[in-house]
Amino acid sequence: MDLIRDVANWLATDWGNRLGLFFPLVVAGILGLYLLWLVIGYLRVSQIGIAERATADPAVALPAGGSSGEETPRGVPYCTQDRLQFPAGARFCTQCERDLSLDCTNCGATLSAGDASCYRCGTRTGVADTAHLS
């Protein structure tokens, strides 16, 4: 009987007051984090979809070049790190998640795969045309 009275007295005074003050704040913080997680999850799903979009052409290995100068195909996005070639319109490597590179079809300058035109000669890369297909 004394134990019950001591626990009730502890809850009513000292630490019990602090617990009564901070418990709603902790619950509100946890609820806020959960709602933030839901919002971020919704935005992610609405932007990229639940299932991964399968590309018609999977990534393939770049053709092996010469010993000193490895020649990459022009106008095709590729990953310099993984040595993979991707279909037109791809911007990120599916292996290492780096930005893809693209060689200009006209002058051969190395561009980012997301660039709409070559910085050196102005040739259009066709990224804007393939962006509206998906």
KAHU-V118202 format. One record per residue. N is the residue number from 0. OMEGA is omega in radians with two decimals (NA if undefined). NEAR is the number of other C-alpha atoms within 10 Angstrom. Layout:
n=N omega=OMEGA near=NEAR
n=N omega=OMEGA near=NEAR
This chain:
n=0 omega=3.12 near=5
n=1 omega=3.13 near=7
n=2 omega=3.14 near=8
n=3 omega=-3.14 near=9
n=4 omega=3.13 near=10
n=5 omega=3.10 near=11
n=6 omega=3.13 near=12
n=7 omega=3.11 near=12
n=8 omega=3.11 near=12
n=9 omega=3.13 near=13
n=10 omega=-3.09 near=15
n=11 omega=-3.10 near=14
n=12 omega=3.06 near=12
n=13 omega=-3.07 near=10
n=14 omega=3.11 near=11
n=15 omega=3.09 near=15
n=16 omega=3.12 near=12
n=17 omega=3.10 near=12
n=18 omega=3.11 near=15
n=19 omega=3.12 near=12
n=20 omega=-3.03 near=11
n=21 omega=-3.13 near=12
n=22 omega=3.09 near=11
n=23 omega=3.11 near=11
n=24 omega=3.10 near=12
n=25 omega=3.12 near=12
n=26 omega=3.12 near=11
n=27 omega=3.10 near=12
n=28 omega=3.12 near=12
n=29 omega=3.10 near=12
n=30 omega=3.10 near=12
n=31 omega=3.10 near=12
n=32 omega=3.11 near=12
n=33 omega=3.11 near=12
n=34 omega=3.07 near=12
n=35 omega=3.10 near=12
n=36 omega=3.11 near=12
n=37 omega=-3.12 near=12
n=38 omega=3.13 near=12
n=39 omega=3.09 near=12
n=40 omega=3.11 near=12
n=41 omega=-3.13 near=13
n=42 omega=3.12 near=12
n=43 omega=-3.13 near=12
n=44 omega=-3.12 near=12
n=45 omega=-3.12 near=10
n=46 omega=-3.06 near=9
n=47 omega=3.14 near=10
n=48 omega=-3.10 near=11
n=49 omega=-3.12 near=10
n=50 omega=3.07 near=7
n=51 omega=3.11 near=7
n=52 omega=3.13 near=9
n=53 omega=3.10 near=7
n=54 omega=-3.14 near=10
n=55 omega=-3.13 near=7
n=56 omega=3.12 near=10
n=57 omega=3.09 near=10
n=58 omega=3.12 near=19
n=59 omega=3.13 near=12
n=60 omega=3.08 near=12
n=61 omega=3.10 near=18
n=62 omega=3.14 near=13
n=63 omega=-3.13 near=10
n=64 omega=3.11 near=10
n=65 omega=-3.08 near=8
n=66 omega=-3.08 near=6
n=67 omega=-3.10 near=6
n=68 omega=3.12 near=7
n=69 omega=-3.09 near=11
n=70 omega=3.09 near=11
n=71 omega=-3.14 near=19
n=72 omega=-3.12 near=16
n=73 omega=3.08 near=16
n=74 omega=-3.12 near=19
n=75 omega=3.11 near=20
n=76 omega=3.13 near=28
n=77 omega=3.10 near=31
n=78 omega=-3.13 near=25
n=79 omega=-3.11 near=16
n=80 omega=-3.05 near=12
n=81 omega=-3.11 near=14
n=82 omega=3.10 near=16
n=83 omega=3.10 near=19
n=84 omega=-3.07 near=25
n=85 omega=3.11 near=23
n=86 omega=-3.14 near=15
n=87 omega=3.14 near=18
n=88 omega=3.12 near=20
n=89 omega=-3.12 near=22
n=90 omega=-3.08 near=22
n=91 omega=3.10 near=19
n=92 omega=3.14 near=22
n=93 omega=3.13 near=15
n=94 omega=-3.05 near=11
n=95 omega=3.11 near=10
n=96 omega=3.06 near=10
n=97 omega=3.04 near=14
n=98 omega=3.12 near=19
n=99 omega=3.07 near=23
n=100 omega=-3.11 near=23
n=101 omega=3.08 near=28
n=102 omega=-3.14 near=21
n=103 omega=-3.13 near=25
n=104 omega=-3.08 near=16
n=105 omega=-3.03 near=15
n=106 omega=3.10 near=13
n=107 omega=3.12 near=16
n=108 omega=3.14 near=14
n=109 omega=-3.09 near=16
n=110 omega=2.94 near=20
n=111 omega=-3.09 near=18
n=112 omega=3.12 near=26
n=113 omega=-3.13 near=20
n=114 omega=-3.12 near=16
n=115 omega=3.13 near=16
n=116 omega=-3.12 near=18
n=117 omega=3.13 near=21
n=118 omega=-3.08 near=13
n=119 omega=-3.05 near=13
n=120 omega=3.09 near=12
n=121 omega=3.13 near=12
n=122 omega=3.13 near=14
n=123 omega=-3.12 near=16
n=124 omega=-3.14 near=24
n=125 omega=-3.14 near=16
n=126 omega=-3.14 near=17
n=127 omega=-3.14 near=14
n=128 omega=-3.11 near=11
n=129 omega=-3.11 near=12
n=130 omega=-3.11 near=12
n=131 omega=-3.11 near=8
n=132 omega=-3.07 near=7
n=133 omega=NA near=6
